[in-house]
C-alpha cells in the first residue's frame, strides 16, 4: 500500500472504518463495508450521490479507468475537516447495502 492510500485512509477514518483493497491495478475504497470510490494512479475518485454532488459541486467528472462508471475526481479537499465526515456520512446513507455473495 502506498503513501497516498495511507493518507486517504487516515483522513477518511474520521467517518468510520476505511478499508482499501487492491483491484486490477488500482484500489477500491470502502467505508464501513460500502464501496465509496476508487484510487487510481494516486488520484481519488468518489461515487456520485446526492451528498457528493452537493458538497463537491466543483469536482471534475472522470472515468478513472477504461470501462468504469463516471466518478467524481477529488483532488484537494482533504484538509477540510468538517467537509470529510459530512461528505462520507451522507454518501454512506445514500449508497446501497452490499449485495450478499451468490451461493455456489
C-alpha positions in Angstrom: 0.0 0.0 0.0 1.4 3.4 -0.9 1.7 6.7 0.9 -1.3 8.3 -0.8 -3.6 5.3 0.1 -2.5 5.6 3.8 -3.2 9.3 3.7 -6.7 8.7 2.3 -7.3 6.1 5.0 -6.1 8.3 7.8 -8.2 11.3 6.7 -11.3 9.3 5.9 -11.1 7.3 9.1 -12.8 10.2 10.9 -16.0 9.0 9.3 -15.7 5.3 10.1 -13.8 2.1 9.2 -11.9 2.6 6.0 -10.6 -0.4 4.0 -8.6 0.0 0.8 -8.3 -3.2 -1.3 -6.1 -3.7 -4.3 -8.1 -4.4 -7.5 -6.9 -4.6 -11.1 -4.0 -2.1 -10.9 -6.0 0.3 -8.7 -7.6 0.3 -5.3 -11.2 0.2 -4.0 -12.1 2.4 -1.0 -14.7 1.1 1.4 -16.4 2.9 4.3 -18.0 0.6 6.9 -18.2 -2.1 4.2 -19.7 0.0 1.4 -17.8 0.8 -1.7 -17.4 4.6 -1.9 -14.8 5.1 -4.5 -11.5 4.2 -6.3 -7.9 5.2 -6.1 -6.2 5.0 -9.5 -2.7 6.4 -10.0 -2.6 8.3 -6.7 -5.9 10.0 -7.6 -9.1 9.7 -5.6 -12.5 9.2 -7.3 -15.7 9.0 -5.3 -19.1 7.7 -6.3 -21.8 10.2 -7.2 -24.6 10.5 -4.6 -26.9 13.4 -3.7 -24.4 14.4 -1.0 -21.3 14.2 -3.1 -23.0 16.1 -5.9 -23.9 18.9 -3.4 -20.7 19.1 -1.5 -18.3 18.5 -4.4 -20.2 20.5 -7.0 -16.9 21.9 -8.5 -15.3 18.4 -8.9 -14.5 17.2 -12.3 -16.3 14.1 -13.5 -14.0 11.5 -15.0 -13.6 7.8 -15.9 -10.8 6.5 -13.6 -10.1 3.6 -16.0 -11.4 2.3 -19.2 -14.8 0.6 -18.8 -15.5 2.3 -15.4 -18.5 4.4 -14.4 -18.0 8.1 -14.3 -16.9 9.2 -10.9 -16.0 12.5 -9.1 -12.3 13.3 -9.1 -11.4 14.6 -5.7 -8.0 16.4 -5.5 -7.7 19.0 -2.8 -10.5 18.7 -0.2 -8.8 16.5 2.3 -7.7 19.3 4.7 -11.4 20.4 5.2 -12.0 18.5 8.5 -15.7 19.5 8.6 -16.4 18.5 5.0 -14.9 15.0 5.0 -17.2 13.5 7.7 -20.3 15.2 6.4 -19.5 14.0 2.8 -18.7 10.4 3.8 -21.6 10.0 6.3 -24.0 11.4 3.7 -22.7 9.2 1.0 -22.8 6.1 3.3 -26.5 6.6 4.0 -27.3 7.1 0.3 -25.3 4.2 -1.1 -27.0 0.7 -1.4 -26.2 -2.0 1.0 -23.5 -4.5 -0.1 -25.1 -7.3 -2.1 -24.8 -10.7 -0.5 -22.5 -13.2 -2.2 -24.1 -15.6 -4.5 -24.3 -19.2 -3.3 -22.3 -21.7 -5.5 
